[in-house]
């Protein structure tokens, strides 16, 4: 599985049980990376992709269902239980600090290798940083 998620400067995913932010250009980038095989997610995340449903697979057990080479968007749950299934990780940084109550639970400084970093302007953020990691061999 190729996991995609977005965090703030503190590693936060959610605050008060809702996403900290969202960005239209970032969502399109994720769909472009996922390509024709589509992007797996839960119904909470799918609400962001109204009008783009053709490339979306929605399931509350999407992390179990996403197969090898398949992209999955995680916003609202732990990732660590699925770490052994992650073949590539796209970690997007908002480059801002928001309050948080759910944090990304994989430490990419241990057991992961950074293979690329890209910065781009989003629709709601002047700078979004994309880091791509693979598990260390």
Secondary structure as a PSIPRED ss2 file (coil, helix, strand):
# PSIPRED VFORMAT (PSIPRED V4.0)

   1 X C   1.000  0.000  0.000
   2 X E   0.000  0.000  1.000
   3 X E   0.000  0.000  1.000
   4 X E   0.000  0.000  1.000
   5 X E   0.000  0.000  1.000
   6 X E   0.000  0.000  1.000
   7 X E   0.000  0.000  1.000
   8 X C   1.000  0.000  0.000
   9 X C   1.000  0.000  0.000
  10 X C   1.000  0.000  0.000
  11 X C   1.000  0.000  0.000
  12 X E   0.000  0.000  1.000
  13 X E   0.000  0.000  1.000
  14 X E   0.000  0.000  1.000
  15 X E   0.000  0.000  1.000
  16 X C   1.000  0.000  0.000
  17 X C   1.000  0.000  0.000
  18 X E   0.000  0.000  1.000
  19 X E   0.000  0.000  1.000
  20 X C   1.000  0.000  0.000
  21 X C   1.000  0.000  0.000
  22 X C   1.000  0.000  0.000
  23 X C   1.000  0.000  0.000
  24 X H   0.000  1.000  0.000
  25 X H   0.000  1.000  0.000
  26 X H   0.000  1.000  0.000
  27 X H   0.000  1.000  0.000
  28 X H   0.000  1.000  0.000
  29 X H   0.000  1.000  0.000
  30 X H   0.000  1.000  0.000
  31 X H   0.000  1.000  0.000
  32 X H   0.000  1.000  0.000
  33 X H   0.000  1.000  0.000
  34 X H   0.000  1.000  0.000
  35 X H   0.000  1.000  0.000
  36 X H   0.000  1.000  0.000
  37 X H   0.000  1.000  0.000
  38 X C   1.000  0.000  0.000
  39 X E   0.000  0.000  1.000
  40 X E   0.000  0.000  1.000
  41 X E   0.000  0.000  1.000
  42 X C   1.000  0.000  0.000
  43 X H   0.000  1.000  0.000
  44 X H   0.000  1.000  0.000
  45 X H   0.000  1.000  0.000
  46 X H   0.000  1.000  0.000
  47 X H   0.000  1.000  0.000
  48 X H   0.000  1.000  0.000
  49 X H   0.000  1.000  0.000
  50 X C   1.000  0.000  0.000
  51 X C   1.000  0.000  0.000
  52 X C   1.000  0.000  0.000
  53 X H   0.000  1.000  0.000
  54 X H   0.000  1.000  0.000
  55 X H   0.000  1.000  0.000
  56 X E   0.000  0.000  1.000
  57 X E   0.000  0.000  1.000
  58 X E   0.000  0.000  1.000
  59 X C   1.000  0.000  0.000
  60 X C   1.000  0.000  0.000
  61 X C   1.000  0.000  0.000
  62 X H   0.000  1.000  0.000
  63 X H   0.000  1.000  0.000
  64 X H   0.000  1.000  0.000
  65 X H   0.000  1.000  0.000
  66 X C   1.000  0.000  0.000
  67 X C   1.000  0.000  0.000
  68 X C   1.000  0.000  0.000
  69 X C   1.000  0.000  0.000
  70 X C   1.000  0.000  0.000
  71 X E   0.000  0.000  1.000
  72 X E   0.000  0.000  1.000
  73 X E   0.000  0.000  1.000
  74 X C   1.000  0.000  0.000
  75 X C   1.000  0.000  0.000
  76 X C   1.000  0.000  0.000
  77 X C   1.000  0.000  0.000
  78 X C   1.000  0.000  0.000
  79 X C   1.000  0.000  0.000
  80 X H   0.000  1.000  0.000
  81 X H   0.000  1.000  0.000
  82 X H   0.000  1.000  0.000
  83 X H   0.000  1.000  0.000
  84 X H   0.000  1.000  0.000
  85 X H   0.000  1.000  0.000
  86 X C   1.000  0.000  0.000
  87 X C   1.000  0.000  0.000
  88 X E   0.000  0.000  1.000
  89 X E   0.000  0.000  1.000
  90 X E   0.000  0.000  1.000
  91 X E   0.000  0.000  1.000
  92 X E   0.000  0.000  1.000
  93 X E   0.000  0.000  1.000
  94 X C   1.000  0.000  0.000
  95 X C   1.000  0.000  0.000
  96 X C   1.000  0.000  0.000
  97 X C   1.000  0.000  0.000
  98 X C   1.000  0.000  0.000
  99 X C   1.000  0.000  0.000
 100 X C   1.000  0.000  0.000
 101 X C   1.000  0.000  0.000
 102 X E   0.000  0.000  1.000
 103 X E   0.000  0.000  1.000
 104 X C   1.000  0.000  0.000
 105 X C   1.000  0.000  0.000
 106 X C   1.000  0.000  0.000
 107 X C   1.000  0.000  0.000
 108 X C   1.000  0.000  0.000
 109 X C   1.000  0.000  0.000
 110 X C   1.000  0.000  0.000
 111 X C   1.000  0.000  0.000
 112 X E   0.000  0.000  1.000
 113 X E   0.000  0.000  1.000
 114 X E   0.000  0.000  1.000
 115 X E   0.000  0.000  1.000
 116 X E   0.000  0.000  1.000
 117 X E   0.000  0.000  1.000
 118 X E   0.000  0.000  1.000
 119 X E   0.000  0.000  1.000
 120 X E   0.000  0.000  1.000
 121 X C   1.000  0.000  0.000
 122 X C   1.000  0.000  0.000
 123 X C   1.000  0.000  0.000
 124 X C   1.000  0.000  0.000
 125 X C   1.000  0.000  0.000
 126 X C   1.000  0.000  0.000
 127 X C   1.000  0.000  0.000
 128 X E   0.000  0.000  1.000
 129 X E   0.000  0.000  1.000
 130 X E   0.000  0.000  1.000
 131 X E   0.000  0.000  1.000
 132 X E   0.000  0.000  1.000
 133 X E   0.000  0.000  1.000
 134 X E   0.000  0.000  1.000
 135 X E   0.000  0.000  1.000
 136 X C   1.000  0.000  0.000
 137 X C   1.000  0.000  0.000
